[in-house]
Amino acid sequence: MYGYGLYLLISLPALILGLWAQAKVQGAYKKYSQVRTSNGMTGADVARHILNSNDLSDVEIKQTGGTLSDNYDPRNRTLNLSSGVFQSNSIAAAGIAAHESGHAIQHKEKYSPLSIRSLMIPTVQIGSWLGPILFFVGYFFSNNNLAIIGVALFAAIALFSIVTIPIELDASKRAKAVLVNEGILYGGEMEGVNTVLDAAAWTYVAAAAQAISTVLYYVLLLGGRSSRRR
C-alpha cells in the first residue's frame, strides 16, 4: 500500500502534465492541419527545399505510417514524414517538416547535444526494459546492489529525456527561422507554426518529468525500506 500510494503521489503530477501536453499538441495539429499554406507546398516539398538549401540533398525523405511519427534518423540520414505531413500542404505539415529538417541540419553541423544523445541510445534501449526488471528483482529479494543497478539504468532514460529537450527546442528554433528566411511561410502563417511546435515541445518536457518521477519513486522505495529496517 505504501508503494502504491507513493507512486501516485510522485507520478500523478507528471502524468497529468503528459496528458495535458498530448491534448495540447493534438489540438494544435488538428487545427492547423486544416489551414493550407499560401504557397501550396506539401511537407515533403518544404523538407526538400530546406535540405537542399543547406547542402543536404543526399538526405532521403520517406513517407512513413502513423500520426505525428515524424523523425530524422541520423544513422541512415533519412527524414521520415508521416502521411499527414508528407502529402499535406497545411501549416502544421510545413512546421513539422521544417522541424525534422532542423534535426538534419543539427546532424550536419555536429550539434553537440545531438551527438551526446546518439551515444546514449544503446544504453537507453537496454535500460528501458532491463532497468525496471533489475530494480524490482533486487527490491523484492533484498538485493540492494541489484536494485541500484536497475535505478542507474533507468536513470539513463531520464537523462536521455532531459538531453532531448534542448535538441528539440533548437530544431524548432531553426525551423521557424528557415521558414521565414527562405520565404516559405509569411506573417500570420507563422502563428500556426509557433502554436504547433511550441505545443510539441511540452511533450518532451512531460516525458522528462515522467522519467524523473519514476527514478525518484525507485530511490524513495529503497530509502523507505532502509529506514524501516533501522
C-alpha positions as CSV (number, residue, x, y, z in Angstrom):
1,M,0.0,0.0,0.0
2,Y,2.9,2.3,0.8
3,G,4.5,1.7,-2.6
4,Y,1.3,2.3,-4.5
5,G,0.4,5.5,-2.6
6,L,4.0,6.8,-3.0
7,Y,3.8,6.0,-6.7
8,L,0.6,8.0,-7.2
9,L,2.0,10.9,-5.1
10,I,5.1,11.2,-7.2
11,S,3.9,10.2,-10.6
12,L,0.4,11.8,-10.8
13,P,1.7,15.4,-11.5
14,A,3.9,14.1,-14.3
15,L,1.1,12.0,-15.7
16,I,-1.3,15.0,-15.7
17,L,1.4,17.1,-17.4
18,G,1.8,14.3,-20.0
19,L,-1.9,14.1,-20.7
20,W,-2.2,17.9,-21.0
21,A,0.8,18.1,-23.3
22,Q,-0.7,15.4,-25.6
23,A,-4.0,17.1,-25.7
24,K,-2.4,20.4,-26.5
25,V,-0.3,19.1,-29.4
26,Q,-3.1,17.0,-30.8
27,G,-5.4,20.0,-30.7
28,A,-2.8,22.3,-32.3
29,Y,-2.1,19.7,-35.0
30,K,-5.7,19.1,-35.8
31,K,-6.5,22.8,-36.1
32,Y,-3.6,23.8,-38.3
33,S,-3.7,20.6,-40.4
34,Q,-6.9,22.2,-41.8
35,V,-5.2,25.5,-42.7
36,R,-3.5,25.5,-46.0
37,T,-0.3,27.4,-46.8
38,S,-0.4,30.2,-49.3
39,N,2.3,28.6,-51.5
40,G,0.7,25.1,-51.6
41,M,3.9,23.3,-50.7
42,T,3.5,19.9,-49.1
43,G,5.5,18.9,-46.1
44,A,7.7,16.8,-48.4
45,D,8.3,19.9,-50.6
46,V,9.2,22.0,-47.6
47,A,11.6,19.5,-46.2
48,R,13.3,19.0,-49.7
49,H,13.6,22.8,-50.1
50,I,15.2,23.3,-46.7
51,L,17.5,20.3,-47.0
52,N,18.7,21.3,-50.5
53,S,19.3,24.9,-49.4
54,N,21.5,23.5,-46.6
55,D,23.6,21.2,-48.9
56,L,21.7,18.2,-47.6
57,S,20.4,16.9,-51.0
58,D,21.7,13.5,-50.1
59,V,19.3,13.2,-47.2
60,E,16.4,10.9,-48.3
61,I,12.8,11.9,-47.5
62,K,10.5,8.9,-46.9
63,Q,6.8,8.6,-46.2
64,T,6.0,6.6,-43.1
65,G,2.9,5.4,-41.3
66,G,1.2,6.7,-38.1
67,T,0.3,10.2,-36.9
68,L,2.9,12.6,-35.6
69,S,5.5,9.8,-36.1
70,D,7.8,12.1,-38.0
71,N,11.6,11.8,-37.2
72,Y,15.1,12.2,-38.6
73,D,17.3,9.1,-38.4
74,P,21.0,10.1,-38.2
75,R,22.1,6.5,-38.7
76,N,21.0,6.3,-42.3
77,R,20.4,10.1,-42.9
78,T,16.8,9.6,-43.6
79,L,14.0,12.1,-42.9
80,N,10.8,10.1,-42.2
81,L,7.5,12.0,-42.5
82,S,4.0,10.7,-41.6
83,S,1.5,10.6,-44.4
84,G,-0.4,13.6,-42.9
85,V,2.8,15.7,-43.2
86,F,4.4,14.2,-46.3
87,Q,1.3,14.7,-48.5
88,S,-0.3,17.7,-46.9
89,N,0.1,21.4,-47.8
90,S,-1.1,22.5,-44.4
91,I,0.7,24.9,-42.0
92,A,1.1,22.1,-39.5
93,A,2.8,19.9,-42.1
94,A,5.1,22.7,-43.1
95,G,6.1,23.4,-39.4
96,I,6.7,19.7,-38.6
97,A,8.7,19.1,-41.8
98,A,10.8,22.1,-41.1
99,H,11.4,20.9,-37.5
100,E,12.6,17.5,-38.7
101,S,14.8,19.2,-41.3
102,G,16.3,21.1,-38.4
103,H,17.5,17.8,-36.9
104,A,19.2,17.0,-40.2
105,I,21.0,20.4,-40.0
106,Q,22.0,19.7,-36.4
107,H,23.5,16.4,-37.5
108,K,25.4,18.1,-40.4
109,E,26.8,20.7,-38.0
110,K,27.6,18.1,-35.3
111,Y,25.4,19.8,-32.8
112,S,26.9,18.5,-29.5
113,P,23.6,17.7,-27.6
114,L,22.5,15.6,-30.6
115,S,25.9,13.8,-30.7
116,I,25.6,13.1,-26.9
117,R,22.1,11.7,-27.3
118,S,23.1,9.4,-30.2
119,L,25.8,7.9,-28.0
120,M,23.2,7.3,-25.2
121,I,20.8,5.4,-27.4
122,P,22.3,1.8,-26.8
123,T,22.2,2.3,-23.0
124,V,18.7,3.7,-23.1
125,Q,17.4,0.8,-25.2
126,I,18.8,-1.7,-22.7
127,G,17.8,0.4,-19.6
128,S,14.2,0.9,-20.7
129,W,13.3,-2.8,-20.2
130,L,16.2,-4.2,-18.1
131,G,16.3,-1.4,-15.6
132,P,12.8,-1.9,-14.0
133,I,13.4,-5.7,-14.0
134,L,16.6,-5.5,-12.1
135,F,15.2,-2.9,-9.7
136,F,12.2,-4.9,-8.7
137,V,14.0,-8.2,-8.6
138,G,16.6,-6.6,-6.3
139,Y,14.0,-4.8,-4.3
140,F,11.8,-7.9,-3.6
141,F,14.8,-10.2,-2.9
142,S,16.5,-7.6,-0.7
143,N,19.5,-7.3,-3.1
144,N,20.2,-3.6,-2.9
145,N,23.2,-3.7,-5.3
146,L,21.0,-5.2,-8.0
147,A,18.2,-2.7,-7.3
148,I,20.7,0.2,-7.5
149,I,22.0,-1.1,-10.9
150,G,18.4,-1.1,-12.1
151,V,17.9,2.5,-10.9
152,A,21.1,3.6,-12.6
153,L,20.0,2.0,-15.9
154,F,16.6,3.7,-15.7
155,A,18.2,7.0,-14.8
156,A,19.9,6.9,-18.2
157,I,16.4,7.2,-19.7
158,A,15.7,10.3,-17.5
159,L,19.0,11.8,-18.6
160,F,18.2,11.0,-22.2
161,S,14.8,12.8,-21.9
162,I,16.5,15.8,-20.3
163,V,19.1,16.0,-23.1
164,T,16.3,15.7,-25.7
165,I,14.6,18.9,-24.6
166,P,17.3,21.4,-25.8
167,I,17.7,19.4,-29.0
168,E,14.0,19.7,-29.8
169,L,13.9,23.4,-28.9
170,D,16.8,24.1,-31.1
171,A,15.3,22.2,-34.0
172,S,12.1,24.2,-33.6
173,K,14.1,27.5,-33.5
174,R,15.9,26.5,-36.7
175,A,12.6,25.6,-38.3
176,K,10.9,28.9,-37.5
177,A,13.9,30.9,-38.7
178,V,14.3,29.0,-42.0
179,L,10.6,29.1,-42.9
180,V,10.8,32.9,-42.6
181,N,14.3,33.4,-44.1
182,E,13.5,31.2,-47.1
183,G,10.2,32.9,-47.7
184,I,8.3,29.6,-47.4
185,L,5.7,31.0,-45.0
186,Y,4.5,34.5,-44.3
187,G,3.2,36.6,-41.4
188,G,0.1,35.0,-39.9
189,E,1.1,31.6,-41.1
190,M,4.0,31.5,-38.7
191,E,1.5,31.9,-35.8
192,G,0.2,28.5,-36.6
193,V,3.7,27.0,-36.8
194,N,4.6,28.6,-33.5
195,T,1.5,27.1,-31.9
196,V,2.2,23.6,-33.2
197,L,5.9,23.5,-32.4
198,D,5.5,25.1,-29.0
199,A,2.8,22.5,-28.1
200,A,5.1,19.7,-29.3
201,A,7.9,21.0,-27.0
202,W,5.7,20.4,-24.0
203,T,5.5,16.6,-24.8
204,Y,9.3,16.4,-24.3
205,V,9.1,18.3,-21.1
206,A,6.4,15.9,-19.9
207,A,8.4,12.8,-21.0
208,A,11.4,14.1,-18.9
209,A,9.1,14.7,-15.9
210,Q,7.7,11.2,-16.1
211,A,11.1,9.6,-16.3
212,I,12.5,11.7,-13.5
213,S,9.4,10.9,-11.3
214,T,10.0,7.1,-11.9
215,V,13.6,7.3,-10.8
216,L,12.6,9.3,-7.8
217,Y,10.0,6.7,-6.9
218,Y,12.6,3.9,-7.1
219,V,15.0,5.8,-5.0
220,L,12.4,6.6,-2.3
221,L,11.2,3.0,-2.2
222,L,14.8,1.9,-1.5
223,G,15.3,4.6,1.0
224,G,12.0,3.9,2.8
225,R,12.8,0.2,3.2
226,S,16.2,1.0,4.6
227,S,14.7,3.4,7.1
228,R,12.1,0.8,8.3
229,R,14.9,-1.7,8.9
230,R,16.7,0.6,11.4
